[in-house]
Amino acid sequence: MDTKDFIDLEDLYGAHNYLPLDVVIARGKGVWVWDVEGKKYLDCLSAYSAVNHGHCHPRLVKVLKDQGEKLTLISRAFRNDQWPLLAKELCELTGYEMVLPMNSGTEAIETAIKAARKWAYQKKGVPQDQAEIIACSNNFHGRTVTIISFSTETLYRKDFGPFTPGFVIVPYGDAEALEAAIKPNTAAFLVEPFQAEAGIIMPPEGYLKKAKEICERNNVLFVADEIQTGLGRTGKLFACEYEEVKPDILVIGKSLAGGCYAISAVLSPREILGLFKPREHGTTFGANPLACALAREALRVLTEEKLVENSAELGNYFLEKLKTLKSKHIKEIKGKGLLIGIELKQEAGGARRFCEDLKEEGLLCKETHEHVIRFAPPLIIKRDDLDWAFEKVNQVFQKAEKY
Ligand SMILES: *Cc1c(COP(=O)(O)O)cnc(C)c1O
């Protein structure tokens, strides 16, 4: 079977809820992947930052095999010997007292919403069913009906209503608007420290710090969605650290198990997650020993291979290099760590065609919203690989000067 055969099969039988580039990947190693024809590409998306450790990291593959032969799932009807250790290690790494494990990022956000509402009723004294959560314009927190209830993206919502009430939207980056939106019934403020899906949008400096102060002053929980920005992607362990903010609830996912398994988590002080009682919330695959063993090793790799430091250093290196690109199509180049976006001007005709051209040159990038090319390679990437990538990016922009 060749590329076209796979694409035809997928398009015939698979629902078309994505618009993938027409490349069929069969194998990966580190920052590189190979398609079914044997062509090699540099992965500049890292599965939306889930593969921060690179593809098939040898230490993770070993755990996948070893734990795979021991025990994969027992459910939380019983206990297992991996979850307690992951819970401890994760709390020690992040400085939180408690953690609730889920599978996808979306589920972890749902859990954070439940936790914030529960806290509002039991601790803050909000009347039953009256709690409100404030979210931001252009947010991305997942795809369930409740989460898209507070999306501002028409495409994510159309034909999916009716929606869940209890959410209020304020403009992202506007601390005064947040303060004005707070009411006695406000339970939480849910925010991404940088909005990756919205097109690598970074709020004005001081915004997160100010928002946290406003939340504290008003007895409102500050909930950070660090599913994509967390665990080193932006050059800090968590992006909130750029403003020395410690969220009341921290949500992580994506690369928690190094892209080898889906696991997400909600972290908080005991007074919040401690409110959950048996049978009130759960998931069959939550805290399964395979995911936990992988996450434990992924966290060790993160520390021992200095992925956070590498992200900061090489992210900065690549950002500065990209800023030397000369092109009539580029509006702005922005980012922190290895989460970088090239924003194109409206007249450039969208980022998609640039991504198509980059693919031809051996770089797998994905347009983010319409006009941003995102560069988010695995955090293990080396300077040489980035130099190689830069040459290719440069070539594509040189060529594009003509049209
Ligand atoms: C990816 C992502 C999610 C959703 O995670 P899934 O694992 O796809 O459910 C939520 N918030 C942010 C910021 C994300 O990047």
The ligand as an SDF file (V2000), in Angstrom:
LIG
                    3D

 15 15  0  0  0  0  0  0  0  0999 V2000
   -4.7580   19.6990   23.9320 C   0  0  0  0  0  0  0  0  0  0  0  0
   -5.3440   20.6550   24.9050 C   0  0  0  0  0  0  0  0  0  0  0  0
   -6.4930   20.3410   25.6520 C   0  0  0  0  0  0  0  0  0  0  0  0
   -7.2690   19.0590   25.4420 C   0  0  0  0  0  0  0  0  0  0  0  0
   -6.5150   17.9110   25.6710 O   0  0  0  0  0  0  0  0  0  0  0  0
   -6.9510   16.5180   24.9900 P   0  0  0  0  0  0  0  0  0  0  0  0
   -5.9440   15.5430   25.5080 O   0  0  0  0  0  0  0  0  0  0  0  0
   -6.8900   16.7210   23.5150 O   0  0  0  0  0  0  0  0  0  0  0  0
   -8.3190   16.2130   25.4570 O   0  0  0  0  0  0  0  0  0  0  0  0
   -6.9480   21.2620   26.5700 C   0  0  0  0  0  0  0  0  0  0  0  0
   -6.3140   22.4340   26.7680 N   0  0  0  0  0  0  0  0  0  0  0  0
   -5.2110   22.7790   26.0630 C   0  0  0  0  0  0  0  0  0  0  0  0
   -4.5390   24.0870   26.3240 C   0  0  0  0  0  0  0  0  0  0  0  0
   -4.6950   21.9080   25.1070 C   0  0  0  0  0  0  0  0  0  0  0  0
   -3.6280   22.2640   24.3820 O   0  0  0  0  0  0  0  0  0  0  0  0
  1  2  1  0
  2  3  1  0
  2 14  2  0
  3  4  1  0
  3 10  2  0
  4  5  1  0
  5  6  1  0
  6  7  2  0
  6  8  1  0
  6  9  1  0
 10 11  1  0
 11 12  2  0
 12 13  1  0
 12 14  1  0
 14 15  1  0
M  END
$$$$
